[in-house]
Amino acid sequence: MLDLSRYTMPLSSWSGLFRYVTEHEDIYPNILARPFSEDDLLKVIKKQAQGILSQKEYDTFRKAMTSLKKGTAVSVKKENLYRLFFVLRLSSDIQAQDLLMNYMHQSELSARSLDEFIMIAALKLQLSWQETSDIRNNYARIISDQSLSPGEIAEGQTAEVYYSIINEKLRSADDLCAYLDNPENTAFFAKTCNTQYLALFDDVQLEVLYNSNQEEFIRMYTNYGALEQETIQDYYFSLFGLSGDNALSEEEIMALASLFENVFMSYDNFCLLVQRKRPVNVSSGTFLLGLIKKLLSEEEDSSEDFYVDFLDPEEFTEVINDILTYFGFPVINPDLDPFERLLMDTYNSCLSSYAGLSNAQFHKTLIDCLRGNLRQLAALQLGQ
C-alpha cells in the first residue's frame, strides 16, 4: 500500500538547480567554495544577477529564486528561466537544454517558437543578457502575433531549422536580426510545435479539414491502415482513463486534473489541444501517461524501439528517458514531479510483488496498479 500523501504535494525544482551547480564544477569556480550550502548558492545567484539584470528585473528574479529555495514556489516562470541561463553564465544552448531537461524538469527550448529561437541563438552566439533582451524587444510584436500552431502537421522541420540556420548560418547578432527581418523566415514560427503534438498522437492519423470560414479542424483516424474514424472523446477516455474494463470515470479524471495539472485535463481542454486551439504544447506528463500504455512488451516486438524489458529497472528507466529526450521532454524525475514519483513507486511496488510474471503480463499489471492508485487519489480528492 502506497502512502498517498507522497503524491498530493507539489515539489520544488530548487533541488534540481542545486544539483546542477553541484555537478558542474566549472560554474562559479572562484566565488563558490566547495562544499557549499543551498543558502550559499542562493547568495551567489543573487549577487551574479545584480551585475547582469536591471533593478526591476533583479527584484523579480531575486524574489522568484528565494521563493523557489524556500519551497513557497515550485517552479520558475519562463522569463526567469531565461534570466537564470545568463546568471549561471551558461556558454551554449546545449548547456541550457541540459539544465532544463535533466535538472529543472522543463521541456527543451524549441526553435519553432520565435522567442525560444532567439534564446537558443543568443546562447549559441554567447550574446549578453542586454543584447538578447534588445533583440527580443525588437521582435516583440512578431513574437506576439505568431500563429497558435504550424500551418502544416509534419515532423523534422524544427530540427532542420536548428541545424541549417542556427548552427550553420548565424555567426553574429546582425546575422540573427537579418534572418528575422525576412517575413518568409518568420512565417515558420508558431506558439506550439509539431514534435510533441505528433509524439502524443502517434497512434492515430490526423486529417486537417477546413470549414466554410477556413478555420482548421482536425479529425482522427485509427492508424492501422484502414481509415476507421476515432472520436476525440474515445481517445480522451482511452488516454486519461488508462483504458481497460475498469477505466477511470470523467469525474475521477477531473479530480486528478486538480492534483496533477501537468498530466490530466478536462474533455473541453483536450478538444482544444487536439484542434490546436490552446496556446500550450503537450506536457511531458500527458505524453508519459500515454507512453506507458504504448510501450511494447511482447517477445516478438523485442527488436522495436519502444520495446521494454519491464522486469529490468535500469532498462525500464533508460528506455523511457531516451524516448522523452528524443521528443524534447524532460527525463523522469520523481524528486521534482509528483506524478512521476507515483509512477516509479507503483513500478517498484509491482516489481517487488509480481516479478514472476512474464514481461507482457507485468506490463498489464503495472497499468492496472497505476490505474488503481490513481483511483484512490481521485477518491481522496473527492472526499470519498
DRENDO-1510 file (C-alpha; in Angstrom, 1 decimal, always signed):
<recs>
REC; n; res; u; v; w
REC; 1; MET; +0.0; +0.0; +0.0 .
REC; 2; LEU; +1.5; +3.3; -1.1 .
REC; 3; ASP; +1.5; +6.4; +1.1 .
REC; 4; LEU; -0.8; +8.7; -0.9 .
REC; 5; SER; +0.4; +11.8; +0.9 .
REC; 6; ARG; +3.7; +11.5; -1.2 .
REC; 7; TYR; +1.8; +12.5; -4.3 .
REC; 8; THR; -0.5; +15.2; -3.1 .
REC; 9; MET; +2.1; +18.0; -2.6 .
REC; 10; PRO; +3.9; +19.9; -5.4 .
REC; 11; LEU; +7.7; +19.6; -5.4 .
REC; 12; SER; +10.1; +22.5; -5.8 .
REC; 13; SER; +12.6; +22.4; -8.7 .
REC; 14; TRP; +15.2; +24.1; -6.4 .
REC; 15; SER; +16.8; +20.8; -5.6 .
REC; 16; GLY; +17.4; +20.3; -9.4 .
REC; 17; LEU; +19.1; +23.6; -9.7 .
REC; 18; PHE; +21.2; +22.9; -6.6 .
REC; 19; ARG; +22.2; +19.5; -8.1 .
REC; 20; TYR; +23.1; +21.1; -11.4 .
REC; 21; VAL; +25.5; +23.6; -9.9 .
REC; 22; THR; +26.9; +20.8; -7.6 .
REC; 23; GLU; +27.6; +18.6; -10.6 .
REC; 24; HIS; +29.1; +21.3; -12.8 .
REC; 25; GLU; +32.3; +22.4; -11.1 .
REC; 26; ASP; +33.1; +25.0; -13.8 .
REC; 27; ILE; +30.2; +27.2; -12.5 .
REC; 28; TYR; +31.5; +29.8; -10.1 .
REC; 29; PRO; +34.9; +28.2; -9.6 .
REC; 30; ASN; +36.3; +31.2; -7.7 .
REC; 31; ILE; +33.4; +32.5; -5.8 .
REC; 32; LEU; +31.5; +29.4; -4.6 .
REC; 33; ALA; +33.8; +27.3; -2.4 .
REC; 34; ARG; +33.0; +23.6; -2.2 .
REC; 35; PRO; +31.3; +22.2; -0.3 .
REC; 36; PHE; +28.6; +24.8; -0.3 .
REC; 37; SER; +25.1; +25.0; +1.1 .
REC; 38; GLU; +21.8; +25.9; -0.5 .
REC; 39; ASP; +22.0; +29.3; +1.2 .
REC; 40; ASP; +25.5; +29.8; -0.2 .
REC; 41; LEU; +24.2; +29.1; -3.7 .
REC; 42; LEU; +21.2; +31.5; -3.3 .
REC; 43; LYS; +23.5; +34.3; -2.2 .
REC; 44; VAL; +25.8; +33.8; -5.2 .
REC; 45; ILE; +23.0; +33.6; -7.7 .
REC; 46; LYS; +21.6; +36.9; -6.3 .
REC; 47; LYS; +25.0; +38.5; -6.4 .
REC; 48; GLN; +25.6; +37.4; -10.0 .
REC; 49; ALA; +22.1; +38.6; -11.0 .
REC; 50; GLN; +22.8; +42.1; -9.7 .
REC; 51; GLY; +25.6; +42.5; -12.2 .
REC; 52; ILE; +23.5; +41.4; -15.1 .
REC; 53; LEU; +19.9; +42.4; -14.7 .
REC; 54; SER; +18.2; +45.8; -14.4 .
REC; 55; GLN; +17.0; +46.7; -11.0 .
REC; 56; LYS; +13.4; +45.9; -11.8 .
REC; 57; GLU; +14.3; +42.5; -13.4 .
REC; 58; TYR; +16.6; +41.8; -10.5 .
REC; 59; ASP; +13.9; +42.4; -7.9 .
REC; 60; THR; +11.6; +40.0; -9.8 .
REC; 61; PHE; +14.3; +37.4; -10.3 .
REC; 62; ARG; +15.5; +37.6; -6.6 .
REC; 63; LYS; +12.0; +37.0; -5.3 .
REC; 64; ALA; +11.5; +34.1; -7.6 .
REC; 65; MET; +14.7; +32.4; -6.6 .
REC; 66; THR; +14.1; +33.0; -2.9 .
REC; 67; SER; +10.6; +31.5; -3.2 .
REC; 68; LEU; +11.9; +28.5; -5.1 .
REC; 69; LYS; +14.6; +27.8; -2.4 .
REC; 70; LYS; +12.1; +28.2; +0.4 .
REC; 71; GLY; +9.6; +26.0; -1.3 .
REC; 72; THR; +6.8; +28.6; -1.5 .
REC; 73; ALA; +7.1; +28.3; -5.3 .
REC; 74; VAL; +7.6; +25.0; -7.0 .
REC; 75; SER; +8.8; +26.2; -10.5 .
REC; 76; VAL; +10.2; +29.2; -12.3 .
REC; 77; LYS; +8.4; +31.1; -15.0 .
REC; 78; LYS; +9.9; +31.1; -18.4 .
REC; 79; GLU; +11.2; +34.7; -18.2 .
REC; 80; ASN; +13.1; +33.9; -15.0 .
REC; 81; LEU; +14.5; +30.7; -16.6 .
REC; 82; TYR; +15.8; +32.8; -19.4 .
REC; 83; ARG; +17.5; +35.1; -16.9 .
REC; 84; LEU; +18.9; +32.1; -15.0 .
REC; 85; PHE; +20.8; +31.0; -18.1 .
REC; 86; PHE; +22.8; +34.2; -18.1 .
REC; 87; VAL; +23.1; +34.4; -14.3 .
REC; 88; LEU; +24.6; +30.9; -14.3 .
REC; 89; ARG; +26.9; +32.0; -17.1 .
REC; 90; LEU; +25.9; +29.2; -19.4 .
REC; 91; SER; +28.0; +29.3; -22.5 .
REC; 92; SER; +25.8; +27.5; -25.0 .
REC; 93; ASP; +22.3; +26.4; -25.8 .
REC; 94; ILE; +23.4; +22.8; -25.2 .
REC; 95; GLN; +24.1; +23.7; -21.5 .
REC; 96; ALA; +20.7; +25.4; -21.3 .
REC; 97; GLN; +18.9; +22.3; -22.6 .
REC; 98; ASP; +20.8; +20.1; -20.2 .
REC; 99; LEU; +19.7; +22.3; -17.3 .
REC; 100; LEU; +16.1; +22.3; -18.4 .
REC; 101; MET; +15.6; +18.7; -19.3 .
REC; 102; ASN; +17.9; +16.9; -16.9 .
REC; 103; TYR; +17.6; +19.1; -13.8 .
REC; 104; MET; +14.7; +21.6; -13.8 .
REC; 105; HIS; +12.1; +19.2; -15.2 .
REC; 106; GLN; +11.3; +21.5; -18.1 .
REC; 107; SER; +10.8; +20.7; -21.8 .
REC; 108; GLU; +13.6; +21.8; -24.2 .
REC; 109; LEU; +13.7; +25.2; -25.9 .
REC; 110; SER; +12.1; +24.8; -29.3 .
REC; 111; ALA; +13.3; +26.6; -32.4 .
REC; 112; ARG; +9.7; +26.6; -33.6 .
REC; 113; SER; +8.9; +29.3; -31.1 .
REC; 114; LEU; +10.3; +32.7; -32.2 .
REC; 115; ASP; +11.2; +33.7; -28.6 .
REC; 116; GLU; +12.9; +30.4; -27.9 .
REC; 117; PHE; +14.6; +30.6; -31.3 .
REC; 118; ILE; +16.1; +33.9; -30.3 .
REC; 119; MET; +17.1; +32.5; -26.9 .
REC; 120; ILE; +18.8; +29.4; -28.5 .
REC; 121; ALA; +20.7; +31.6; -31.0 .
REC; 122; ALA; +21.7; +34.1; -28.3 .
REC; 123; LEU; +23.2; +31.4; -26.1 .
REC; 124; LYS; +25.0; +29.8; -29.1 .
REC; 125; LEU; +26.4; +33.2; -30.1 .
REC; 126; GLN; +27.2; +34.0; -26.4 .
REC; 127; LEU; +25.4; +37.3; -26.5 .
REC; 128; SER; +24.9; +39.2; -23.3 .
REC; 129; TRP; +21.6; +39.4; -21.5 .
REC; 130; GLN; +21.2; +43.0; -22.6 .
REC; 131; GLU; +21.9; +42.2; -26.2 .
REC; 132; THR; +19.4; +39.3; -26.0 .
REC; 133; SER; +16.7; +41.4; -24.4 .
REC; 134; ASP; +17.1; +44.1; -27.0 .
REC; 135; ILE; +16.6; +41.6; -29.8 .
REC; 136; ARG; +13.6; +40.1; -28.1 .
REC; 137; ASN; +12.1; +43.6; -27.6 .
REC; 138; ASN; +12.7; +44.5; -31.2 .
REC; 139; TYR; +10.7; +41.5; -32.4 .
REC; 140; ALA; +8.1; +41.5; -29.6 .
REC; 141; ARG; +5.2; +42.2; -32.0 .
REC; 142; ILE; +6.1; +39.3; -34.3 .
REC; 143; ILE; +6.5; +37.1; -31.2 .
REC; 144; SER; +3.1; +38.1; -30.0 .
REC; 145; ASP; +1.5; +37.7; -33.5 .
REC; 146; GLN; +2.7; +34.1; -34.1 .
REC; 147; SER; +0.1; +31.6; -35.1 .
REC; 148; LEU; -1.0; +29.2; -32.5 .
REC; 149; SER; +0.3; +26.2; -34.4 .
REC; 150; PRO; +2.4; +25.5; -37.6 .
REC; 151; GLY; +0.5; +25.6; -40.8 .
REC; 152; GLU; +1.5; +22.1; -41.7 .
REC; 153; ILE; +1.5; +19.0; -39.5 .
REC; 154; ALA; +4.8; +17.5; -40.3 .
REC; 155; GLU; +7.9; +16.2; -38.4 .
REC; 156; GLY; +11.5; +17.3; -38.7 .
REC; 157; GLN; +11.1; +20.9; -39.7 .
REC; 158; THR; +12.2; +22.4; -36.4 .
REC; 159; ALA; +15.4; +20.2; -36.3 .
REC; 160; GLU; +16.1; +21.3; -39.9 .
REC; 161; VAL; +15.9; +25.0; -38.9 .
REC; 162; TYR; +18.1; +24.4; -35.9 .
REC; 163; TYR; +20.9; +22.7; -37.8 .
REC; 164; SER; +20.7; +24.6; -41.1 .
REC; 165; ILE; +20.1; +28.1; -39.7 .
REC; 166; ILE; +21.2; +28.4; -36.1 .
REC; 167; ASN; +24.2; +26.1; -36.4 .
REC; 168; GLU; +25.3; +26.8; -39.9 .
REC; 169; LYS; +24.3; +30.4; -40.8 .
REC; 170; LEU; +24.1; +32.6; -37.7 .
REC; 171; ARG; +27.5; +33.9; -36.7 .
REC; 172; SER; +26.6; +37.2; -35.1 .
REC; 173; ALA; +23.7; +39.2; -33.7 .
REC; 174; ASP; +23.5; +41.0; -37.0 .
REC; 175; ASP; +23.0; +37.7; -38.8 .
REC; 176; LEU; +20.2; +36.8; -36.4 .
REC; 177; CYS; +18.4; +40.1; -37.0 .
REC; 178; ALA; +18.9; +39.9; -40.7 .
REC; 179; TYR; +17.3; +36.4; -40.7 .
REC; 180; LEU; +14.3; +37.6; -38.6 .
REC; 181; ASP; +13.8; +40.7; -40.8 .
REC; 182; ASN; +12.7; +38.4; -43.6 .
REC; 183; PRO; +8.9; +37.7; -43.4 .
REC; 184; GLU; +9.4; +34.5; -45.3 .
REC; 185; ASN; +11.5; +33.3; -42.4 .
REC; 186; THR; +9.3; +34.4; -39.6 .
REC; 187; ALA; +6.3; +32.7; -41.2 .
REC; 188; PHE; +7.8; +29.4; -39.9 .
REC; 189; PHE; +7.4; +30.3; -36.2 .
REC; 190; ALA; +4.4; +29.3; -34.1 .
REC; 191; LYS; +3.4; +29.3; -30.4 .
REC; 192; THR; +3.2; +25.5; -30.3 .
REC; 193; CYS; +5.3; +22.9; -32.1 .
REC; 194; ASN; +4.6; +19.8; -34.1 .
REC; 195; THR; +7.1; +17.4; -32.4 .
REC; 196; GLN; +5.4; +16.9; -29.1 .
REC; 197; TYR; +1.9; +17.1; -30.6 .
REC; 198; LEU; +2.7; +14.3; -33.1 .
REC; 199; ALA; +4.5; +12.3; -30.4 .
REC; 200; LEU; +1.3; +12.1; -28.3 .
REC; 201; PHE; -0.9; +11.3; -31.3 .
REC; 202; ASP; +1.5; +8.8; -33.0 .
REC; 203; ASP; -1.1; +6.1; -32.8 .
REC; 204; VAL; -3.7; +7.9; -34.9 .
REC; 205; GLN; -3.8; +9.6; -38.2 .
REC; 206; LEU; -4.6; +13.3; -38.1 .
REC; 207; GLU; -6.5; +14.7; -41.0 .
REC; 208; VAL; -6.8; +18.5; -41.4 .
REC; 209; LEU; -10.1; +19.8; -42.7 .
REC; 210; TYR; -11.4; +23.4; -43.1 .
REC; 211; ASN; -14.9; +24.7; -42.6 .
REC; 212; SER; -16.5; +27.5; -44.6 .
REC; 213; ASN; -14.6; +30.1; -42.7 .
REC; 214; GLN; -11.4; +28.4; -43.5 .
REC; 215; GLU; -10.9; +27.6; -39.8 .
REC; 216; GLU; -8.8; +24.5; -39.3 .
REC; 217; PHE; -10.5; +21.3; -37.9 .
REC; 218; ILE; -8.6; +18.1; -37.1 .
REC; 219; ARG; -10.2; +14.7; -37.4 .
REC; 220; MET; -8.7; +11.5; -36.0 .
REC; 221; TYR; -8.5; +8.1; -37.7 .
REC; 222; THR; -7.0; +4.9; -36.2 .
REC; 223; ASN; -3.5; +4.4; -37.5 .
REC; 224; TYR; -3.8; +0.8; -38.5 .
REC; 225; GLY; -4.2; +1.0; -42.3 .
REC; 226; ALA; -7.9; +1.4; -42.8 .
REC; 227; LEU; -9.4; +4.8; -42.2 .
REC; 228; GLU; -11.6; +4.0; -39.3 .
REC; 229; GLN; -12.7; +7.3; -37.7 .
REC; 230; GLU; -11.9; +7.6; -34.0 .
REC; 231; THR; -13.7; +10.2; -31.9 .
REC; 232; ILE; -11.8; +12.7; -29.8 .
REC; 233; GLN; -14.0; +11.6; -26.8 .
REC; 234; ASP; -13.0; +7.9; -27.2 .
REC; 235; TYR; -9.3; +8.9; -27.4 .
REC; 236; TYR; -9.7; +11.1; -24.3 .
REC; 237; PHE; -11.1; +8.3; -22.2 .
REC; 238; SER; -8.5; +5.9; -23.5 .
REC; 239; LEU; -5.7; +8.2; -22.7 .
REC; 240; PHE; -6.7; +9.6; -19.3 .
REC; 241; GLY; -8.7; +6.6; -18.1 .
REC; 242; LEU; -5.8; +4.2; -18.8 .
REC; 243; SER; -8.3; +2.2; -20.8 .
REC; 244; GLY; -9.5; -1.3; -19.8 .
REC; 245; ASP; -12.5; -2.8; -18.2 .
REC; 246; ASN; -12.2; -0.6; -15.2 .
REC; 247; ALA; -11.2; +2.7; -16.8 .
REC; 248; LEU; -11.3; +5.9; -14.7 .
REC; 249; SER; -14.5; +7.9; -15.0 .
REC; 250; GLU; -14.7; +11.6; -16.1 .
REC; 251; GLU; -15.3; +12.6; -12.5 .
REC; 252; GLU; -12.2; +10.8; -11.4 .
REC; 253; ILE; -10.2; +12.3; -14.3 .
REC; 254; MET; -11.3; +15.8; -13.3 .
REC; 255; ALA; -10.3; +15.1; -9.7 .
REC; 256; LEU; -6.9; +14.0; -10.8 .
REC; 257; ALA; -6.6; +17.1; -13.0 .
REC; 258; SER; -6.7; +19.3; -9.9 .
REC; 259; LEU; -3.9; +17.2; -8.4 .
REC; 260; PHE; -1.7; +16.6; -11.5 .
REC; 261; GLU; -2.3; +19.7; -13.7 .
REC; 262; ASN; +0.7; +18.6; -15.9 .
REC; 263; VAL; -1.0; +15.3; -16.7 .
REC; 264; PHE; -4.8; +15.3; -16.7 .
REC; 265; MET; -7.3; +17.8; -18.2 .
REC; 266; SER; -10.9; +18.3; -18.9 .
REC; 267; TYR; -12.5; +17.0; -22.1 .
REC; 268; ASP; -13.1; +20.5; -23.4 .
REC; 269; ASN; -9.4; +21.4; -22.9 .
REC; 270; PHE; -8.4; +18.2; -24.6 .
REC; 271; CYS; -10.6; +19.0; -27.6 .
REC; 272; LEU; -8.9; +22.4; -27.8 .
REC; 273; LEU; -5.5; +20.6; -27.6 .
REC; 274; VAL; -6.4; +18.3; -30.4 .
REC; 275; GLN; -7.7; +21.1; -32.6 .
REC; 276; ARG; -4.6; +23.1; -31.8 .
REC; 277; LYS; -6.5; +26.0; -30.2 .
REC; 278; ARG; -4.7; +26.0; -26.9 .
REC; 279; PRO; -1.5; +28.1; -26.8 .
REC; 280; VAL; +0.4; +25.4; -24.9 .
REC; 281; ASN; +2.5; +22.4; -26.0 .
REC; 282; VAL; +1.7; +18.9; -25.0 .
REC; 283; SER; +3.1; +18.4; -21.5 .
REC; 284; SER; +5.6; +15.7; -20.5 .
REC; 285; GLY; +3.1; +14.3; -18.0 .
REC; 286; THR; +0.3; +13.8; -20.6 .
REC; 287; PHE; +2.8; +12.3; -23.0 .
REC; 288; LEU; +4.2; +9.9; -20.3 .
REC; 289; LEU; +0.7; +8.8; -19.4 .
REC; 290; GLY; +0.1; +7.7; -23.0 .
REC; 291; LEU; +3.6; +6.3; -23.4 .
REC; 292; ILE; +3.2; +3.8; -20.5 .
REC; 293; LYS; +0.4; +2.1; -22.5 .
REC; 294; LYS; +2.2; +2.3; -25.8 .
REC; 295; LEU; +5.5; +0.7; -24.7 .
REC; 296; LEU; +5.9; -2.8; -26.2 .
REC; 297; SER; +6.4; -5.9; -24.1 .
REC; 298; GLU; +5.6; -8.9; -26.3 .
REC; 299; GLU; +8.6; -11.0; -27.2 .
REC; 300; GLU; +8.1; -10.7; -30.9 .
REC; 301; ASP; +8.5; -6.9; -30.5 .
REC; 302; SER; +11.9; -7.1; -28.8 .
REC; 303; SER; +13.7; -5.5; -31.8 .
REC; 304; GLU; +11.4; -2.5; -31.9 .
REC; 305; ASP; +12.4; +0.9; -30.5 .
REC; 306; PHE; +9.6; +1.1; -27.9 .
REC; 307; TYR; +10.2; -2.4; -26.6 .
REC; 308; VAL; +11.0; -2.5; -22.8 .
REC; 309; ASP; +12.0; -5.3; -20.5 .
REC; 310; PHE; +9.8; -4.2; -17.7 .
REC; 311; LEU; +11.5; -6.6; -15.3 .
REC; 312; ASP; +14.8; -4.8; -15.7 .
REC; 313; PRO; +14.6; -1.5; -13.7 .
REC; 314; GLU; +17.6; +0.0; -15.4 .
REC; 315; GLU; +16.3; -0.7; -18.9 .
REC; 316; PHE; +12.8; +0.5; -17.9 .
REC; 317; THR; +14.0; +3.9; -16.9 .
REC; 318; GLU; +16.6; +4.2; -19.6 .
REC; 319; VAL; +14.2; +3.5; -22.5 .
REC; 320; ILE; +11.6; +5.9; -21.1 .
REC; 321; ASN; +14.1; +8.6; -20.7 .
REC; 322; ASP; +15.5; +8.1; -24.2 .
REC; 323; ILE; +12.1; +8.4; -25.7 .
REC; 324; LEU; +11.3; +11.5; -23.6 .
REC; 325; THR; +14.5; +13.2; -24.5 .
REC; 326; TYR; +14.1; +12.4; -28.2 .
REC; 327; PHE; +10.8; +14.3; -28.2 .
REC; 328; GLY; +12.1; +17.2; -26.2 .
REC; 329; PHE; +10.6; +16.3; -22.9 .
REC; 330; PRO; +12.4; +16.3; -19.5 .
REC; 331; VAL; +13.7; +13.0; -18.1 .
REC; 332; ILE; +11.7; +11.3; -15.4 .
REC; 333; ASN; +12.5; +12.9; -12.0 .
REC; 334; PRO; +10.5; +11.6; -9.1 .
REC; 335; ASP; +12.1; +14.2; -6.8 .
REC; 336; LEU; +10.5; +17.1; -8.8 .
REC; 337; ASP; +7.3; +15.7; -10.2 .
REC; 338; PRO; +4.6; +14.0; -8.0 .
REC; 339; PHE; +3.0; +12.0; -10.9 .
REC; 340; GLU; +6.4; +10.6; -11.8 .
REC; 341; ARG; +7.0; +9.8; -8.2 .
REC; 342; LEU; +3.7; +7.9; -8.2 .
REC; 343; LEU; +4.6; +6.1; -11.4 .
REC; 344; MET; +8.0; +5.0; -10.2 .
REC; 345; ASP; +6.7; +4.0; -6.7 .
REC; 346; THR; +4.0; +1.9; -8.4 .
REC; 347; TYR; +6.5; +0.3; -10.7 .
REC; 348; ASN; +8.9; -0.6; -7.8 .
REC; 349; SER; +6.0; -1.9; -5.8 .
REC; 350; CYS; +4.8; -4.1; -8.7 .
REC; 351; LEU; +8.4; -5.3; -9.2 .
REC; 352; SER; +8.5; -6.5; -5.6 .
REC; 353; SER; +5.2; -8.2; -5.8 .
REC; 354; TYR; +4.9; -9.6; -9.4 .
REC; 355; ALA; +8.5; -10.3; -10.6 .
REC; 356; GLY; +7.4; -13.8; -11.5 .
REC; 357; LEU; +5.1; -12.6; -14.3 .
REC; 358; SER; +6.0; -12.6; -18.0 .
REC; 359; ASN; +7.1; -9.3; -19.4 .
REC; 360; ALA; +3.7; -8.7; -21.1 .
REC; 361; GLN; +1.8; -9.8; -18.0 .
REC; 362; PHE; +3.8; -7.4; -15.9 .
REC; 363; HIS; +3.2; -4.5; -18.3 .
REC; 364; LYS; -0.6; -5.1; -18.0 .
REC; 365; THR; -0.3; -5.4; -14.2 .
REC; 366; LEU; +1.6; -2.2; -13.9 .
REC; 367; ILE; -1.1; -0.3; -15.8 .
REC; 368; ASP; -3.8; -1.9; -13.6 .
REC; 369; CYS; -1.9; -0.9; -10.4 .
REC; 370; LEU; -1.3; +2.6; -11.7 .
REC; 371; ARG; -5.0; +3.0; -12.5 .
REC; 372; GLY; -5.9; +1.7; -9.1 .
REC; 373; ASN; -3.5; +4.1; -7.3 .
REC; 374; LEU; -4.9; +7.0; -9.4 .
REC; 375; ARG; -8.4; +5.9; -8.5 .
REC; 376; GLN; -7.5; +6.1; -4.8 .
REC; 377; LEU; -6.0; +9.5; -5.2 .
REC; 378; ALA; -9.1; +10.7; -7.1 .
REC; 379; ALA; -11.3; +9.4; -4.3 .
REC; 380; LEU; -9.2; +11.3; -1.8 .
REC; 381; GLN; -9.7; +14.5; -3.8 .
REC; 382; LEU; -13.4; +13.9; -4.0 .
REC; 383; GLY; -13.6; +13.3; -0.3 .
REC; 384; GLN; -14.9; +9.7; -0.7 .
</recs>
